[in-house]
Amino acid sequence: MGSTTGRVQRRLNGVHVVVAFIAFTLLTLIGSNAWLAWRSYQKELGLAEESARNLSHAVAQHFDGIFSDVSRTVENIAFRIEQGEMPAADIEALQPELVNTLSHSDHLHSIFVFDRDGAAIVSTQPGRSSAISNADRPYFLAHLTSPSTMTLINPPLTTRLSDSWVIPVTRRLNDAQGRFNGMVLAAIKVDYVRAVLEGFSLGDNGAAALTLADGTILVRRPFAIGDLGRNIANPYIADALKRSRSGTARMRSPVDGVARVLGFEITQNHPVVAAVARAESAVFRSWWRSIAVQCLTVLVLSVLVAIFGRFVIRMIRLRSDAQQEIVLAHRQVSDANIRLEHLATHDGLTDLLNRRAFDVRAAALVATSARHQRPVSLLLLDVDHFKAYNDRFGHQPGDECLRLVASALLRTAQRPGDIVARYGGEEFIIVLPETDAAGARVIAQSAVEAVRGLRIEHPGSPEGMVTISVGVASTRFQLRPAPTLSELVAQADRALYEMKHAGRNGFRVYPAGPTAA
């Protein structure tokens, strides 16, 4: 009887062990599944936020360039009118120039100059401009009442001649006594901005928008006429932009009520905010599917564990495969981020460093050279008569010309520490560490000869081919303090200016010295 009791007790103990093992296994499976679900959720969210932040940065950079280009156009017109104190008849003579500017721009709709009464003096729409009066427009009233001559980006509105939606960029004109004397207006096509925003892949129910800093919509995707000029100011975004130029958020859209993961960034030089958002339903769609599969798997596995413990190994292998897929997906996203980083720091045409990346790297290099009293030289290069080349051959051959020039410059300055960048338009810039004025002369001469050696035909140049002019500036440590990057650029620009007046196709070293042609 004692033996029977012992066997029963051992059986009960074995059952308890099995039950405990099954319970422990089930709890472990359920707990680990919940933990993995949470981790994958956080990872999906992190990737979505990173993607939104990168896209908003790309949109902000693109449109910062657009608004800067339009602002320069408006400022140039205003400067010529104010400095010359042109009478109305002379201002009208600007009309062909305005039309030419408009013809070279994909994003501009029209350009106007209005007098102090709001009547159009000159525009890119000859024959009808005299009938246009904008005295009742909000931007006209704003310039009339404010003495500021800052360029303003205004809410979108429809033109009175074509009923087209545009974004007005305006600037006040003053007379010699500082009194209101009219305004300059350049209108950006809303359809152009809309097309750019439509070009980004944001998934189902994705959204993108350009807004003013106060939350006024300039253009939004999905596009709706009723959204133009609507204010969707969000306190969270406003507070975030006070602390940093960019950020991310999860919120429900005040426009269509869709919950989205949002990335936003204010442009570098203008009070315009770029926002890009992906719908949470699209972001977490694959995650929900994965969770559904995992839960079903755990349920089935829980039943099978109670009967067949041997299926545990198989489930571990399945989970290992799933983990490898997550790692692979993460690697793909990392590679995409590296490509985006390259796009953010390099010029899309020449693949040289862009202006922003150059400023950061070159400033650090010049500061380090100054601290250690090591020589550094800077070359500012400009393609001679490039506008005439573009006018004759067109923009696509012009772009190819710039690419060939960029390649020649890279071959000239190919030390690991040399910095070669596109500085803007047909201008390039090279920073040469550990290089004094004598060495810079050699590199400048090599650059001139390398471009000349391309033998690119240019009938509009006295040389009959594409050439460059170079301004050279070098640190001189007998001066205290040593020049900064901006001072070196200014010196090189001055030397370049002198070289152009001396006949181009050569270089000149700052301060004024012999010209090499």
C-alpha positions in Angstrom: 0.0 0.0 0.0 2.9 2.3 0.8 4.4 1.4 -2.6 1.1 2.3 -4.4 0.9 5.6 -2.4 4.5 6.4 -3.4 3.8 5.8 -7.1 0.7 8.0 -7.0 2.7 10.7 -5.2 5.4 10.5 -7.8 2.8 10.6 -10.6 1.2 13.6 -9.0 4.6 15.2 -8.7 5.3 14.4 -12.3 2.0 16.0 -13.3 2.8 19.0 -11.3 6.2 19.2 -13.0 4.6 18.9 -16.4 1.8 21.4 -15.6 4.4 23.8 -14.2 6.6 23.3 -17.2 3.6 23.8 -19.6 2.5 26.9 -17.6 6.0 28.3 -17.6 6.4 27.6 -21.3 3.0 29.2 -22.1 3.8 32.2 -19.9 7.2 32.5 -21.5 5.7 32.3 -25.0 2.9 34.8 -24.2 5.3 37.2 -22.5 8.0 37.1 -25.1 5.4 37.5 -27.8 4.0 40.6 -26.1 7.6 42.0 -25.6 8.5 41.4 -29.3 5.2 43.0 -30.4 6.0 46.1 -28.3 9.6 46.2 -29.6 8.5 45.8 -33.2 5.8 48.5 -32.7 8.4 50.9 -31.3 10.7 50.1 -34.2 8.0 50.7 -36.8 7.1 53.9 -35.1 10.8 55.0 -35.0 11.3 54.2 -38.7 8.2 56.1 -39.6 9.3 59.1 -37.6 12.8 59.0 -39.1 11.3 58.7 -42.6 8.9 61.6 -42.0 11.8 63.7 -40.6 14.0 63.0 -43.6 11.3 63.7 -46.1 10.3 67.0 -44.4 14.0 68.0 -44.5 14.1 67.2 -48.2 10.9 69.2 -48.9 12.1 72.1 -46.7 15.5 72.3 -48.5 13.8 72.2 -51.9 11.3 74.9 -51.2 13.8 77.0 -49.3 15.8 77.2 -52.6 12.6 78.1 -54.5 11.6 80.9 -52.1 15.2 82.2 -52.0 15.3 82.3 -55.8 12.0 84.3 -56.0 13.1 86.5 -53.1 16.3 87.4 -54.9 14.3 88.2 -58.0 12.1 90.5 -56.1 15.0 92.1 -54.2 16.9 92.7 -57.4 14.0 94.5 -59.1 13.3 96.6 -56.0 17.0 97.5 -55.6 17.2 98.7 -59.2 14.1 100.8 -58.9 15.0 102.3 -55.5 18.7 102.9 -56.2 18.0 104.4 -59.6 14.8 106.2 -58.4 13.4 105.3 -61.8 10.4 107.2 -63.1 7.4 105.1 -64.3 8.5 105.2 -67.9 11.9 103.7 -67.1 10.3 101.1 -64.9 8.2 100.1 -67.9 11.4 99.4 -69.8 12.1 96.5 -67.4 9.2 94.5 -68.9 11.3 92.5 -71.4 13.7 91.6 -68.6 10.9 90.5 -66.4 9.5 88.4 -69.2 12.9 86.8 -69.7 13.2 86.0 -66.0 9.7 84.4 -66.1 10.6 82.3 -69.2 13.5 80.7 -67.3 11.5 79.8 -64.3 9.3 76.7 -63.9 7.7 78.0 -60.7 6.9 81.6 -61.4 3.5 82.6 -62.6 4.0 86.3 -63.1 5.9 89.4 -61.9 4.4 92.8 -61.2 5.5 96.3 -60.1 2.7 98.4 -58.6 2.8 102.1 -57.8 1.8 103.7 -54.5 -1.9 103.6 -55.6 -1.9 99.9 -56.4 -1.9 100.3 -60.1 0.3 98.0 -62.2 3.2 99.9 -63.8 4.9 96.9 -65.5 4.3 93.2 -65.5 5.0 90.0 -67.4 1.5 90.3 -69.0 1.9 93.3 -71.3 -1.3 95.0 -72.6 -3.3 94.1 -69.6 -1.2 95.2 -66.6 -2.5 98.8 -66.7 -6.0 97.5 -65.9 -4.8 95.7 -62.7 -5.1 97.4 -59.3 -4.1 95.5 -56.2 -4.8 98.3 -53.7 -7.3 96.2 -51.9 -5.1 93.1 -51.6 -4.0 92.2 -48.0 -0.3 92.2 -48.9 -0.6 95.7 -50.5 -2.3 97.0 -47.4 0.4 95.3 -45.2 3.2 97.0 -47.1 1.3 100.3 -47.1 1.1 100.4 -43.3 4.4 98.8 -42.5 7.8 100.6 -43.1 9.6 97.2 -43.3 11.3 96.4 -46.7 11.5 92.7 -45.9 10.3 90.3 -48.5 7.0 88.7 -47.5 5.6 85.3 -48.4 1.8 85.7 -48.4 -1.2 83.3 -48.2 -2.3 81.9 -51.6 -5.0 83.7 -53.6 -6.4 83.8 -57.1 -5.1 86.1 -59.8 -7.6 88.6 -61.3 -6.6 88.0 -64.9 -6.6 84.2 -65.0 -8.2 83.0 -61.8 -5.0 80.9 -61.2 -4.0 80.1 -57.6 -0.6 81.6 -56.7 1.5 82.3 -53.7 2.5 86.0 -53.7 6.0 87.0 -52.7 6.1 90.8 -52.2 8.5 93.6 -51.2 7.7 97.2 -50.4 9.3 100.0 -52.5 10.4 103.3 -50.8 11.2 106.7 -52.3 14.3 108.7 -51.4 12.6 109.9 -48.3 11.6 106.4 -47.1 7.9 106.8 -47.9 5.8 104.1 -49.5 6.2 104.2 -53.3 4.6 100.9 -54.4 5.6 97.3 -54.3 7.1 94.4 -56.3 5.2 91.1 -56.6 6.4 87.7 -57.9 3.7 85.0 -57.9 4.6 81.3 -57.4 2.4 78.8 -59.1 0.4 76.7 -56.6 0.2 74.0 -59.3 4.0 73.8 -59.3 4.2 73.4 -55.5 1.4 70.9 -55.7 3.2 68.8 -58.3 6.4 68.7 -56.2 4.5 67.5 -53.1 2.7 64.9 -55.2 6.1 63.5 -56.3 6.9 62.2 -52.8 5.8 58.6 -52.0 3.8 58.7 -48.8 1.6 55.6 -48.9 -2.2 55.5 -48.5 -3.7 58.6 -46.8 -0.2 60.2 -46.7 -0.2 64.0 -46.5 2.3 66.8 -47.1 2.0 70.5 -46.7 3.7 73.9 -46.9 2.5 76.4 -44.3 3.5 79.7 -43.1 5.0 79.9 -39.6 1.6 80.9 -38.2 -0.1 77.7 -39.6 -1.6 79.2 -42.7 -1.7 76.6 -45.5 0.2 77.5 -48.7 -0.4 74.2 -50.4 -1.5 70.8 -49.0 -1.5 67.2 -50.3 -4.2 65.8 -50.7 -5.1 68.9 -52.6 -8.4 70.8 -52.0 -9.1 74.4 -53.0 -10.8 75.0 -49.7 -7.6 74.2 -47.8 -5.6 77.0 -49.4 -5.1 79.8 -46.9 -6.7 77.9 -44.1 -5.1 78.2 -40.7 -4.2 74.9 -38.9 -1.9 76.3 -36.3 -0.9 73.6 -33.8 0.5 74.6 -30.3 2.7 71.5 -30.1 4.4 72.2 -33.4 4.7 75.9 -32.6 6.4 75.1 -29.3 8.7 72.5 -30.9 9.8 75.0 -33.5 10.8 77.5 -30.8 13.3 74.9 -29.5 14.5 73.3 -32.8 14.1 73.8 -36.5 12.5 70.4 -36.9 10.7 67.6 -35.1 8.2 64.8 -35.3 4.8 64.2 -33.8 1.8 61.8 -33.8 -1.5 63.6 -34.2 -4.9 63.6 -35.8 -5.1 66.0 -38.7 -7.4 69.0 -38.2 -8.1 68.9 -41.9 -9.4 65.4 -42.5 -9.2 63.7 -39.1 -6.7 61.0 -40.2 -4.2 59.9 -37.5 -0.7 60.4 -38.9 3.0 60.2 -38.0 4.3 63.7 -38.8 7.7 65.2 -39.6 8.1 69.0 -39.8 10.9 71.4 -40.4 11.0 75.2 -40.9 13.0 76.3 -43.9 16.5 77.8 -43.3 15.8 81.3 -44.7 12.1 81.8 -44.7 9.1 81.5 -42.3 7.8 78.5 -44.1 7.2 75.1 -42.5 7.4 71.9 -44.5 5.4 69.0 -43.0 5.3 65.4 -44.3 3.0 62.8 -42.7 2.3 59.1 -43.2 -1.0 57.6 -42.1 -0.7 55.4 -39.0 -3.0 52.9 -40.7 -0.4 52.5 -43.5 2.6 52.7 -41.1 1.3 49.9 -38.8 -0.5 47.8 -41.4 2.3 45.3 -41.7 2.8 45.4 -38.0 -0.9 44.5 -37.3 -0.6 41.7 -39.8 2.6 40.5 -38.1 0.9 40.7 -34.7 -2.1 38.7 -35.9 0.1 36.0 -37.3 2.1 35.9 -34.1 -0.9 35.7 -31.8 -2.5 33.0 -33.9 0.9 31.1 -33.9 1.1 31.4 -30.1 -2.5 30.2 -29.6 -1.8 27.1 -31.8 1.5 26.6 -30.2 0.0 26.8 -26.7 -2.4 23.9 -27.6 0.3 21.9 -29.2 2.8 22.4 -26.3 0.2 20.7 -24.0 0.2 17.7 -26.3 3.3 17.8 -28.3 6.4 19.4 -26.8 8.4 18.7 -29.8 6.9 21.6 -31.7 8.7 24.1 -29.4 11.9 23.8 -31.4 10.1 24.5 -34.7 8.6 27.6 -33.3 11.9 28.9 -32.1 13.2 28.5 -35.6 10.3 30.4 -37.0 10.9 33.2 -34.5 14.5 33.3 -35.5 13.6 33.7 -39.1 11.2 36.5 -38.2 14.1 38.2 -36.3 16.3 37.9 -39.3 13.7 39.5 -41.5 13.5 42.4 -39.0 17.3 42.8 -39.1 17.2 42.7 -42.9 14.4 45.4 -43.0 16.4 47.5 -40.6 19.5 47.2 -42.8 17.5 48.3 -45.9 16.2 51.3 -44.1 19.7 52.2 -42.9 21.0 52.0 -46.5 18.1 54.3 -47.6 19.1 56.7 -44.9 22.7 56.8 -46.1 21.4 57.6 -49.6 19.2 60.3 -48.2 22.2 61.8 -46.3 24.2 61.8 -49.5 21.4 63.6 -51.3 21.2 66.2 -48.5 24.9 67.0 -48.6 25.7 66.8 -52.4 24.6 68.8 -55.4 22.2 66.9 -57.5 23.7 68.1 -60.8 27.5 67.7 -60.3 27.6 65.4 -57.2 30.0 67.8 -55.6 29.3 69.0 -52.0 26.5 71.5 -51.9 26.7 75.0 -50.4 25.4 74.0 -47.0 27.7 71.0 -46.6 30.6 73.0 -47.8 30.0 75.8 -45.2 30.1 73.3 -42.4 33.2 71.4 -43.5 35.2 74.3 -44.8 34.5 76.4 -41.7 35.8 73.6 -39.4 38.9 73.1 -41.6 39.8 76.8 -41.7 39.3 77.2 -38.0 41.5 74.1 -37.3 44.2 75.5 -39.6 44.1 78.9 -37.9 44.4 77.3 -34.5 47.4 75.2 -35.5 48.9 78.0 -37.6 48.8 75.8 -40.7 48.4 77.4 -44.2 45.1 77.0 -46.0 44.1 78.5 -49.4 40.7 79.0 -51.1 39.9 79.2 -54.8 36.6 80.7 -56.1 36.0 79.7 -59.7 33.5 80.9 -62.2 32.7 79.6 -65.7 33.3 82.5 -68.1 30.3 83.7 -70.2 28.2 80.8 -69.0 24.9 82.7 -69.5 25.8 83.2 -73.2 26.6 79.4 -73.3 23.1 78.6 -71.9 21.4 81.1 -74.2 23.0 79.5 -77.2 22.8 75.8 -76.4 20.1 75.5 -73.8 19.9 74.3 -70.3 20.6 70.6 -70.8 24.0 71.2 -72.6 24.6 73.8 -70.0 24.1 71.3 -67.2 26.4 68.8 -69.0 29.0 71.6 -69.3 28.9 72.2 -65.5 29.3 68.4 -64.9 32.4 68.3 -67.1 33.9 71.3 -65.4 33.2 69.8 -61.9 34.9 66.5 -63.0 37.9 68.5 -64.2 38.1 70.4 -60.9 37.9 67.1 -58.9 40.9 65.8 -60.9 42.8 69.0 -60.1 42.2 69.0 -56.3 42.3 65.3 -55.4 44.2 65.2 -52.1 42.2 63.5 -49.4 41.8 66.8 -47.4 40.8 69.0 -50.4 37.2 70.2 -50.5 35.5 70.8 -53.8 31.9 72.2 -53.9 29.4 73.8 -56.1 29.0 77.3 -54.7 25.9 78.2 -56.7 25.0 78.5 -60.4 28.2 78.3 -62.5 30.4 79.0 -59.5 32.6 76.4 -57.8 34.8 76.7 -54.7 37.9 74.7 -53.6 39.5 74.7 -50.1 43.1 73.5 -50.0 44.5 72.6 -46.5 48.2 72.7 -45.9 48.6 74.9 -49.0 50.2 78.4 -49.1 49.8 81.0 -51.8 52.5 79.5 -54.0 50.8 76.1 -53.9 47.4 77.7 -54.5 48.8 79.4 -57.6 49.8 76.0 -59.0 46.4 74.5 -58.3 44.6 77.5 -59.8 46.7 77.3 -63.0 46.1 73.6 -63.2 42.3 74.2 -62.8 42.3 76.8 -65.6 44.3 74.5 -67.9 42.1 71.4 -67.0 38.9 73.2 -68.0 40.5 74.7 -71.1 41.7 71.1 -71.9 38.1 70.0 -72.1 37.9 71.8 -75.4 34.2 72.5 -74.9 33.1 74.7 -77.9 31.7 78.1 -76.8 31.2 80.6 -79.7 30.1 83.3 -77.2 33.6 83.3 -75.6 36.6 85.2 -77.0 38.5 82.0 -76.6 36.0 80.0 -78.6 35.7 77.5 -75.8 34.7 77.2 -72.2 37.1 78.7 -69.8 37.1 79.7 -66.1 38.3 82.6 -64.0 39.7 82.0 -60.6 40.1 84.1 -57.5 42.7 82.9 -54.9 43.0 83.8 -51.2 45.4 82.3 -48.7 45.9 82.7 -45.0 48.7 85.0 -43.9 49.6 84.4 -40.3 51.5 87.6 -40.0 48.1 89.2 -39.8 46.2 88.9 -36.5 43.7 87.4 -36.3 43.9 84.9 -39.1 41.1 85.3 -41.6 37.9 83.2 -41.2 36.2 81.2 -43.9 33.8 84.1 -44.8 36.8 86.5 -45.0 38.7 84.1 -47.3 35.7 83.8 -49.5 35.3 87.6 -49.7 39.0 87.9 -50.6 38.8 85.2 -53.2 35.6 86.9 -54.6 37.4 90.2 -54.8 40.3 88.6 -56.7 37.8 86.8 -59.0 36.1 90.1 -59.7 39.5 91.7 -60.6 40.3 88.7 -62.8 37.0 89.1 -64.7 37.8 92.7 -65.3 41.3 91.9 -66.4 40.0 89.6 -69.2 39.0 86.3 -67.7 40.5 82.9 -68.5 43.0 82.9 -65.7 43.5 83.5 -62.0 44.3 86.3 -59.7 45.6 86.1 -56.1 44.4 88.3 -53.3 45.8 90.9 -52.6 46.2 92.2 -56.2 49.1 90.7 -58.0 50.1 89.5 -61.4 47.5 87.9 -63.5 48.0 84.4 -64.9 46.3 83.8 -68.2 
